[in-house]
């Protein structure tokens, strides 16, 4: 799996700062450290989680610049320059909804039609189709977020365990960059917990 991804994805895309093991990441001079917070009082450094035995489940370590090359592949219908890495039909297949999902609590009426595609969550943000997938591993949170019809993509990486902020930032950025009616996404996500924290204090 590692050899296939390196040969067929990393190399042709120029993802030269991506690897498959925290052992390799730890040897980098500018490797990030992951953190957790207990009771929102202090950041506590976490050990790297070794996923070598189950690589496809989250072992890739990368950078914003490398991940943006991955985003461009999806927005360019599988091409990088003149090189077709993945067929346009397969990119479309990957982004096509396969299963309906629960709409949740209804706190966000701007977000509709939640479905799951081939490894991607797909829904509509104020009518625009979003294709996204996030991930969490000990001390780190990542989000890859696409709106293909607008040729718009974002990568947000955080060295905070289980951070919800990447999703909030992606929604703010969508409204701002695409000139959509603004929404207070922070309040939608955190107002209730902030109120509880205040009451507890």
Secondary structure in CASP SS format (residue, H / E / C, confidence):
PFRMAT SS
TARGET T0000
AUTHOR 0000-0000-0000
METHOD secondary structure of the structure
MODEL  1
X C 1.00
X H 1.00
X H 1.00
X H 1.00
X H 1.00
X H 1.00
X H 1.00
X H 1.00
X H 1.00
X H 1.00
X H 1.00
X H 1.00
X H 1.00
X C 1.00
X C 1.00
X C 1.00
X C 1.00
X C 1.00
X E 1.00
X C 1.00
X C 1.00
X H 1.00
X H 1.00
X H 1.00
X H 1.00
X H 1.00
X C 1.00
X C 1.00
X C 1.00
X C 1.00
X C 1.00
X C 1.00
X C 1.00
X E 1.00
X E 1.00
X E 1.00
X E 1.00
X E 1.00
X C 1.00
X C 1.00
X C 1.00
X E 1.00
X E 1.00
X E 1.00
X E 1.00
X E 1.00
X C 1.00
X C 1.00
X C 1.00
X C 1.00
X C 1.00
X H 1.00
X H 1.00
X H 1.00
X H 1.00
X H 1.00
X H 1.00
X C 1.00
X C 1.00
X C 1.00
X E 1.00
X C 1.00
X C 1.00
X H 1.00
X H 1.00
X H 1.00
X H 1.00
X H 1.00
X H 1.00
X H 1.00
X H 1.00
X H 1.00
X H 1.00
X H 1.00
X H 1.00
X C 1.00
X C 1.00
X C 1.00
X E 1.00
X E 1.00
X C 1.00
X C 1.00
X E 1.00
X E 1.00
X C 1.00
X C 1.00
X C 1.00
X H 1.00
X H 1.00
X H 1.00
X H 1.00
X H 1.00
X H 1.00
X H 1.00
X H 1.00
X C 1.00
X C 1.00
X C 1.00
X E 1.00
X E 1.00
X C 1.00
X C 1.00
X C 1.00
X C 1.00
X C 1.00
X C 1.00
X C 1.00
X C 1.00
X C 1.00
X C 1.00
X E 1.00
X E 1.00
X E 1.00
X E 1.00
X E 1.00
X E 1.00
X C 1.00
X C 1.00
X C 1.00
X C 1.00
X E 1.00
X E 1.00
X E 1.00
X E 1.00
X E 1.00
X C 1.00
X C 1.00
X E 1.00
X E 1.00
X E 1.00
X E 1.00
X E 1.00
X E 1.00
X E 1.00
X E 1.00
X E 1.00
X E 1.00
X C 1.00
X C 1.00
X E 1.00
X E 1.00
X E 1.00
X E 1.00
X E 1.00
X E 1.00
X E 1.00
X E 1.00
X H 1.00
X H 1.00
X H 1.00
X C 1.00
X E 1.00
X E 1.00
X E 1.00
X E 1.00
X E 1.00
X E 1.00
X E 1.00
X C 1.00
X E 1.00
X C 1.00
X C 1.00
X C 1.00
X C 1.00
X H 1.00
X H 1.00
X H 1.00
X H 1.00
X H 1.00
X H 1.00
X H 1.00
X H 1.00
X H 1.00
X H 1.00
X H 1.00
X H 1.00
X H 1.00
X C 1.00
X C 1.00
X C 1.00
X C 1.00
X C 1.00
X C 1.00
X C 1.00
X H 1.00
X H 1.00
X H 1.00
X H 1.00
X H 1.00
X H 1.00
X H 1.00
X H 1.00
X H 1.00
X H 1.00
X H 1.00
X H 1.00
X H 1.00
X H 1.00
X H 1.00
X H 1.00
X C 1.00
END
